[in-house]
């Protein structure tokens, strides 16, 4: 078995660079039970203490297992906290209350996660809640607990077909030849879409909105990090945007922290799809 103390001491050494930030001094120090800001001065001594304690405990039955689990939890928390400091507003003081169940629930969840990609997501969300307490819902926390690395990868890939102003165009997930071919080229599996719905990230019902094409000759839609501009091929006052599936509140709160990707395959599909609706895609 690899010595878990090495990962912990490495995490603490990295944390000394940001240990005087409000997050560490008011939250992480209390949770871990020691002041990381003082650890640098006691580095070699503290390393030996942690290592000696591990050697004493690792063969001590269930107590030893609990001790090793605690080492792992502390390491995960510190590594996530280091990432969190990158997203906390400069000069932001700690306004987190003891009754903020979301924040403290995320702190506990961070102890369980060693995957760096998920740690990065948790860090962004923790920082968002730290910067503006009350931003996130408890439902988001519960859904986050159920997400693994593969789930986030699937959710991120689905994002290439997401129009934030409207959602996922229902027709794109139909069984028509053009839709099937486009999804295959992108690598999207309809089963993954259904899985994201089951996880509570995408709403199960679809909806549409009416677009005033008379008032806005050119209509703009957000896509990835840019815009898609459309206009009617002939004069029409109103036009119902195709039915879409929108993200749930938790889905939106998580999706905003994922990398925004786009796909020319989806753009081409959307262009052809909207043309049948009498709409021209300009960009």
Secondary structure, 3 states (H helix, E strand, C coil): CCCHHHHHHHHHHHHCCCCCCHHHHHHHHHHHCCCHHHCHHHHHHHHHHHHHHHHHHCCCHHHHHHHHHHHHHHHHHHHHHHHHHCCCCCCCCCCCCCCCHHHHHHHHHHCCCCCHHHHHHHHHHHHHHHHCCCCCCHHHHHHHHHCCHHHHHHHHHHHHHEECCCEEEHHHHCCCHHHHHHHHHHCCCHHHHHHHHHCCCEEEEEECCEEECCCCCCEEEEECCEEEEEEECCCCCEEECCCEEEECHHHHHHHCCCCCCCCHHHHHHHHHHHHCCCEEECC
